[in-house]
């Protein structure tokens, strides 16, 4: 066992022993001295603690010291009633504090009880109760602030955990203090009752059993009882004072002494006014001039010193500010901070704020965090921090999504409504406000909470507003993920691979390809929705072919072929025949004949007539697939896939173009048409 554990155990055990076993007077004196020393240690620790959590064990300390003090009260009461000799400490307090006068001792004891019971205890109890209430009420807002800082990248996950832990400890501390103050209040009440019992019982025993006169009995036992009360109530008063200090401590940046003096003696004119008033009273009134005039002069001197100090500090601050301003002006990069652009922003009107406010039950912040995790798992890249902010210039229920500071999409929701979408097989219509789903522009209706259960029972897909925004944001991010992938992001991905595959990375970077060329390949994959999570396979393929060609488009095709298992599982479900469209060999030849190679890369030189003919055929064949309820997929030969995708991407954004080399051998395909070139 640790020494601290043994000491605490003995401290509590001794309090129980005091209640059972009679103590000799000398041992009682020692324990009373320990009790007073403990109280002083507690009060000075409370005084110099910078914040409340520096004494997070204070509620437990209150309980321990109260039990120990009550045990000592019981032990001293036994000695007073049985022997009339409770030891030096009790006798000295009874005679010395009261000046040997019974009446003075009684008055001082009553004053101490009143101060403790009616002033310090009552005030501390009220402050603890109010502080606990406000701390608990403010917790959701503080948690939301932590989540917002984490989401915007202002703090790390570790810092967020620490701040949440501190917030939880503060809540637990003030809640415990609210209850622990009842110990202090009960201790003061018990002190009054014990004092009354001591006086009455002592006088009765002295008169009836020891044959003392009533006058001698009153004087002897009242003085001893007052001494016993004082020697226990003074430590109790110190503990009560400690409680008050802890629960009223406001600043966490400085000690209470610096805070008090810094606030009381900070304004020179206050010192001038108070000093002048004291000097006036010393001259005009019969008050002792030799007290009031010197004291007033001291305050005037203090005010003058504060004024001079403030003047010097103001000059220094002004000079420092001027120097800093001049330095900033001289710096050519003084406006750099204004040039930074957030990669992804979600701005919304004030009507959507409750969805982002956890205090009001909103979970939009949590959903944004989940979006980043979901995309990282699905596509293998880290999405930049998503900044959320309200914008009063928007309509109350409107939101916009910005990529690199430019608006790319928007939407509008109805708060306290749900969006119901017909999956295509529900015949019965449901009444509501017609609208379109913002992510895929599908027809939908806004319905109320009361209609939700019926819509779901009919087969409608019912979505709440936070899910609508989250889905829309996810699709926008996926669409623009390629342009969000920076060289720094690629370097981070390379470093991650290097931890377990150093040989691969050392061979590839920078001997065969630089970071910019690898970035281009990864962007090509992400632009078509291909996951780059399997970076080892991607880098292995690049290392195999980069020695032959550094054309990033060609390297991308090699990488896609090495990822054919992932591509097949994405577009071609297992144990199911997938309907596709093929590309006519003549059309493939036309496209390949139009490819021109330059130093900047390859481009197509198809005539407008040929392009229109191919696009018309694609539109017809895609229409066939969509009429069957199938995704539009075109299968081409490997050599033409990239060029055909480039040709069609501006006309058919959702068209999937896959080469034969990207399809697993066990995949079953059924061609329902062919893209031709007239």
Secondary structure as UniProt FT lines:
FT   HELIX           3..20
FT   HELIX           25..48
FT   HELIX           52..55
FT   TURN            56..57
FT   HELIX           58..82
FT   HELIX           88..92
FT   HELIX           93..97
FT   TURN            98..100
FT   HELIX           102..114
FT   HELIX           115..121
FT   HELIX           122..152
FT   HELIX           157..208
FT   HELIX           214..248
FT   HELIX           256..264
FT   HELIX           268..284
FT   HELIX           289..330
FT   TURN            332..335
FT   HELIX           336..339
FT   STRAND          344..348
FT   HELIX           350..352
FT   HELIX           353..356
FT   HELIX           358..360
FT   HELIX           364..379
FT   STRAND          386..390
FT   TURN            392..393
FT   TURN            396..397
FT   STRAND          398..403
FT   TURN            404..405
FT   STRAND          406..412
FT   TURN            415..416
FT   STRAND          418..421
FT   STRAND          433..436
FT   TURN            438..440
FT   STRAND          443..447
FT   HELIX           449..458
FT   STRAND          461..464
FT   HELIX           465..479
FT   HELIX           481..484
FT   HELIX           487..500
FT   HELIX           502..508
FT   TURN            509..512
FT   HELIX           515..527
FT   TURN            528..529
FT   HELIX           535..545
FT   TURN            546..548
FT   HELIX           552..562
FT   HELIX           564..571
FT   TURN            574..575
FT   STRAND          577..583
FT   HELIX           585..593
FT   STRAND          595..598
FT   TURN            599..600
FT   STRAND          601..604
FT   HELIX           608..627
FT   TURN            628..629
FT   STRAND          633..636
FT   HELIX           638..648
FT   TURN            649..651
FT   TURN            653..654
FT   STRAND          656..659
FT   HELIX           660..662
FT   TURN            665..666
FT   STRAND          668..675
//
